[in-house]
């Protein structure tokens, strides 16, 4: 679905000697015929003579992306945009490369530029909505996709992404309308996934588990189906099966945030710190600076006995998220291990206060 755009070099775009022109013409033909290695070699030879040729850099990026050499592709797309910022298709191609690398925040940034210039570009709009959904930015998904859904009610992919975001944003009635629209087109994995998400939001965990199982039975490769099923399995008391489902999700999308975070947390609990760290770092690639991942890394660092390093990490976290009770607990432990009882006791008091506030908000508890 997400294909890079090949730009054909106009003869009038740049004045070339015959040999370089023949090189680039031959490279374009090889790229169209699928000989990407040959195209890359000829584009690179051409660029030795004309490094300023933005169109050729863009085509080189597309060929490199087709070979899976995504970081090299990113470098060429960035160079092309530096030479010609308004060159059509390059920002979209750069976003596609970032997306395939799991650099979802970077992809979203580039896609937002495309969407702002070309709001009718369905590919950019859909992919931007998907990026925001992966980053947990449900309101942004709704902002981007609600107009697209009004203009294209027949596109079920838009309805699916928008409906999922609405359900996760607790706008259940509107989300249910989109579920019903998808169901009218026949029993589908997407509809069961959205129904399961709604039940998960309503704390009907066994009902959610059953809906996610139906979704997987209909389409085992549906993105997010395994990770949501795993979450329901965790809550209903089956952690071993949950771990299998998180791994199944990563077989589909190696950069799925929740799966990397949860597997890393399980490995941390088993004191398998080396493998856990790899999963946490991949989760951070999807959501740079994420507090939950950083806390897991800090807690692991504390368990490894690197107490002062953990202290620095935890101090940064509680500064950004002062209501994060678990981070205060771990920071208190770090202070006591470092023989800083005054700081440790201060953190304990913060924990007691936050815990009391949380308990007061529970149903049936009267505030004093």
C-alpha positions in Angstrom: 0.0 0.0 0.0 2.8 2.4 0.9 4.9 2.7 -2.2 7.8 5.1 -2.8 7.4 7.6 -5.6 9.9 7.5 -8.5 10.5 10.9 -10.0 11.4 11.0 -13.7 14.1 13.5 -14.5 13.1 16.0 -17.1 15.6 16.8 -19.8 15.0 20.5 -19.1 15.5 20.2 -15.4 19.3 20.2 -15.5 21.9 20.7 -18.2 24.0 17.5 -18.4 26.8 16.1 -20.5 25.8 13.2 -22.7 27.4 10.5 -20.5 25.9 11.6 -17.2 22.5 11.9 -18.9 22.8 8.4 -20.3 23.7 7.2 -16.9 20.6 8.6 -15.2 18.3 7.5 -18.1 19.6 3.9 -17.8 19.3 4.0 -14.0 15.6 5.0 -14.3 14.9 2.2 -16.7 16.7 -0.3 -14.4 14.7 1.0 -11.4 11.4 0.5 -13.3 12.5 -3.0 -14.3 13.3 -4.0 -10.7 17.1 -4.0 -11.0 17.6 -1.8 -8.0 21.2 -2.7 -7.3 22.1 -1.6 -10.9 20.0 1.6 -10.5 21.7 2.5 -7.2 25.2 2.1 -8.7 24.4 4.3 -11.7 22.6 7.0 -9.6 25.6 7.1 -7.3 28.0 7.4 -10.3 25.9 10.3 -11.7 25.8 12.1 -8.4 29.6 12.2 -8.3 29.3 14.6 -11.3 26.1 16.4 -10.3 25.7 16.2 -6.4 23.1 19.0 -6.6 20.6 16.9 -8.6 17.7 16.6 -6.1 15.5 14.5 -8.3 18.2 11.9 -8.8 18.9 11.8 -5.0 15.2 11.2 -4.5 15.2 8.3 -7.0 18.3 6.9 -5.4 16.5 7.1 -2.0 13.6 5.1 -3.5 15.9 2.5 -4.9 17.7 2.1 -1.6 14.4 1.9 0.3 13.3 -0.9 -2.1 16.5 -2.8 -1.1 15.7 -2.3 2.6 18.6 0.1 3.0 16.4 2.5 4.8 18.9 4.6 6.7 20.8 5.3 3.5 17.4 6.1 1.8 16.7 8.6 4.6 20.0 10.3 4.0 19.3 10.7 0.3 15.8 12.0 0.9 17.0 14.6 3.4 19.7 15.7 0.9 17.1 16.0 -1.8 14.9 18.1 0.3 17.8 20.3 1.3 18.5 21.0 -2.3 14.8 21.4 -3.3 12.4 21.7 -0.3 9.3 21.7 -2.5 10.2 18.7 -4.6 7.0 16.6 -5.0 6.8 13.2 -3.2 10.1 13.4 -1.3 8.6 14.2 2.1 6.1 11.3 1.6 8.9 9.0 0.7 11.0 10.1 3.7 8.0 9.5 5.9 7.5 6.0 4.4 11.2 5.2 5.2 10.8 6.4 8.8 7.6 4.4 9.1 9.3 1.1 7.9 12.2 1.8 10.4 9.7 2.1 13.3 10.6 5.8 13.7 6.9 6.6 14.0 7.3 10.1 15.6 9.6 11.1 12.7 7.2 9.6 10.1 4.3 11.6 11.7 6.3 14.8 11.5 6.9 14.4 7.8 3.4 13.2 7.1 1.9 16.2 8.9 3.8 18.4 6.4 2.4 16.5 3.5 -1.1 16.5 5.0 -1.0 20.3 5.6 -0.1 20.9 2.0 -2.2 18.2 0.5 -5.2 17.5 2.8 -6.8 15.4 0.0 -3.8 13.0 -0.2 -5.5 9.8 1.1 -2.3 7.9 1.5 -0.6 10.6 3.6 -3.8 11.1 5.7 -4.3 7.4 6.4 -0.7 6.8 7.3 -0.6 9.9 9.5 -3.7 8.7 11.3 -2.1 5.3 11.8 1.1 7.0 13.2 -0.9 9.0 15.7 -2.8 5.9 16.8 0.5 4.0 17.3 1.7 6.9 19.5 -1.4 6.9 21.5 -2.5 10.3 20.3 -6.2 9.5 19.9 -7.3 13.1 19.7 -4.9 13.8 16.8 -6.2 10.7 15.0 -9.8 12.1 15.4 -8.7 15.6 14.2 -7.0 14.2 11.1 -9.5 11.5 10.1 -12.9 12.9 11.0 -12.9 15.2 7.9 -11.5 12.3 5.7 -14.3 10.0 7.0 -17.0 12.5 6.1 -15.5 12.9 2.6 -14.9 9.2 2.1 -17.4 7.1 4.1 -16.9 4.2 1.8 -13.2 3.8 2.8 -13.3 1.3 5.6 -9.7 1.7 6.6 -10.5 5.3 7.6 -13.6 4.2 9.5 -11.5 1.6 11.3 -8.7 3.9 12.4 -11.1 6.7 13.4 -13.5 4.3 15.2 -10.6 2.8 17.2 -9.4 6.2 18.2 -12.9 7.3 19.2 -13.3 4.2 21.4 -9.9 4.7 23.0 -10.9 8.3 23.7 -14.0 7.1 25.5 -16.3 8.4 22.7 -18.0 5.0 22.6 -21.3 5.9 20.9 -19.7 7.5 17.9 -17.1 4.7 17.8 -19.9 2.1 17.9 -21.5 3.8 14.8 -18.4 3.1 12.9 -18.2 -0.5 14.2 -21.8 -1.0 12.9 -20.8 0.4 9.5 -18.0 -2.1 9.2 -20.2 -4.9 10.3 -22.7 -4.1 7.6 -20.0 -5.1 5.1 -19.9 -8.6 6.6 -18.3 -10.2 9.6 -14.7 -8.8 9.8 -11.7 -9.0 12.0 -11.6 -5.2 12.1 -15.1 -5.0 13.6 -14.3 -7.6 16.3 -11.1 -5.7 17.1 -13.1 -2.5 17.6 -15.8 -4.3 19.7 -13.1 -5.8 21.8 -11.5 -2.4 22.3 -14.9 -1.0 23.4 -15.3 -3.9 25.9 -11.8 -3.3 27.2 -12.6 0.3 27.8 -15.7 -0.8 29.7 -13.7 -3.2 31.8 -15.4 -6.2 30.3 -12.2 -8.1 30.1 -13.5 -11.6 29.4 -15.8 -10.2 26.7 -12.9 -8.2 25.2 -10.7 -11.4 25.2 -13.4 -13.3 23.3 -13.7 -10.5 20.7 -10.0 -10.3 20.1 -9.8 -14.1 19.7 -12.5 -13.9 17.0 -10.6 -11.1 15.3 -7.4 -13.2 15.2 -9.4 -16.3 14.0 -10.6 -14.2 11.0 -7.2 -12.5 10.3 -4.1 -13.5 12.2 -2.1 -10.7 10.6 -4.3 -7.8 11.6 -2.1 -5.2 13.3 -2.7 -4.7 17.1 -5.0 -7.8 17.3 -2.4 -9.9 19.1 -1.3 -7.1 21.5 -4.9 -6.3 22.5 -5.6 -10.0 23.0 -2.5 -10.2 25.1 -3.6 -7.3 27.3 -7.0 -9.0 27.9 -5.2 -12.3 28.7 -3.0 -10.6 31.2 -6.0 -9.1 33.1 -7.9 -12.4 33.0 -4.9 -14.3 34.5 -3.0 -16.0 31.7 0.4 -14.4 31.5 2.1 -17.2 29.6 -0.4 -17.0 26.7 -0.2 -13.2 26.9 3.6 -13.4 26.3 3.0 -15.6 23.2 0.5 -13.0 21.8 2.9 -10.1 22.4 5.6 -12.0 20.5 3.0 -12.8 17.7 2.4 -9.1 17.4 6.1 -8.4 17.0 6.3 -11.0 14.2 3.9 -8.7 12.4 5.3 -5.3 13.6 8.7 -5.5 15.2 8.2 -1.9 16.5 4.9 -2.3 18.2 5.2 -0.1 21.3 3.1 -2.0 23.7 4.5 -5.5 22.9 8.1 -4.3 23.2 7.3 -2.6 26.5 5.4 -5.6 28.0 7.9 -8.2 26.9 10.7 -6.0 28.3 8.9 -5.7 31.6 8.3 -9.5 31.8 12.0 -10.1 31.1 13.0 -7.5 33.7 10.9 -9.3 36.3 12.8 -12.5 35.3 16.1 -10.6 35.7 16.9 -11.1 32.1 18.2 -7.5 31.8 20.2 -7.7 28.6 17.3 -9.0 26.5 14.8 -6.7 28.3 16.9 -3.6 27.4 16.7 -4.5 23.7 12.9 -4.5 23.9 12.8 -1.2 25.8 15.1 0.5 23.4 12.9 -0.5 20.5 9.8 0.8 22.3 11.7 4.1 22.7 12.3 4.2 19.0 8.5 4.3 18.5 7.8 6.7 21.3 10.9 8.7 22.1 11.2 9.9 25.7 8.2 7.8 26.8 7.9 7.9 30.6 6.7 4.3 31.0 9.7 2.9 29.1 12.1 5.2 30.9 10.7 4.0 34.2 11.2 0.4 33.3 14.8 1.1 32.3 15.4 3.0 35.5 13.9 0.2 37.6 16.1 -2.3 35.8 19.2 -0.1 36.3 18.3 0.0 40.1 18.0 -3.8 40.1 21.4 -4.1 38.4 23.0 -2.2 41.4 23.7 0.9 39.3 22.1 3.0 42.0 23.4 6.5 41.3 22.6 6.1 37.6 19.1 4.9 38.4 18.7 7.9 40.8 19.4 10.3 38.0 17.0 8.6 35.7 14.2 8.5 38.4 14.8 12.2 39.3 14.2 13.1 35.7 11.0 11.0 35.6 9.4 12.4 38.7 10.3 16.0 37.6 8.3 15.4 34.4 5.6 13.2 36.0 5.2 14.2 39.7 2.1 12.0 40.1 4.0 8.8 39.1 3.8 6.9 42.4 5.9 3.9 41.4 8.7 6.2 40.3 8.7 7.9 43.7 8.8 4.5 45.4 11.9 3.5 43.4 13.5 6.8 43.9 13.0 6.4 47.7 14.8 3.1 47.5 17.7 4.6 45.6 18.1 7.4 48.1 18.2 4.9 51.0 20.8 2.8 49.2 22.9 5.9 48.7 22.7 6.7 52.4 20.5 9.8 51.9 17.7 9.1 54.5 16.4 12.7 54.4 15.7 12.5 50.6 14.4 8.9 51.0 11.9 9.9 53.7 10.7 12.8 51.6 10.0 10.5 48.7 8.2 8.1 51.1 5.9 11.0 52.2 5.1 11.8 48.6 4.2 8.2 48.0 1.9 8.1 51.1 0.2 11.3 49.9 -0.3 10.1 46.3 -1.6 6.7 47.6 -4.1 8.4 49.9 -5.3 10.7 47.0 -5.7 7.7 44.8 -7.7 5.8 47.4 -9.9 8.8 48.0 -11.0 8.7 44.4 -12.1 5.1 44.5 -15.8 4.5 44.5 -17.3 4.2 48.0 -14.5 6.1 49.7 -15.5 9.3 51.4 -13.1 12.2 51.5 -12.3 13.4 54.9 
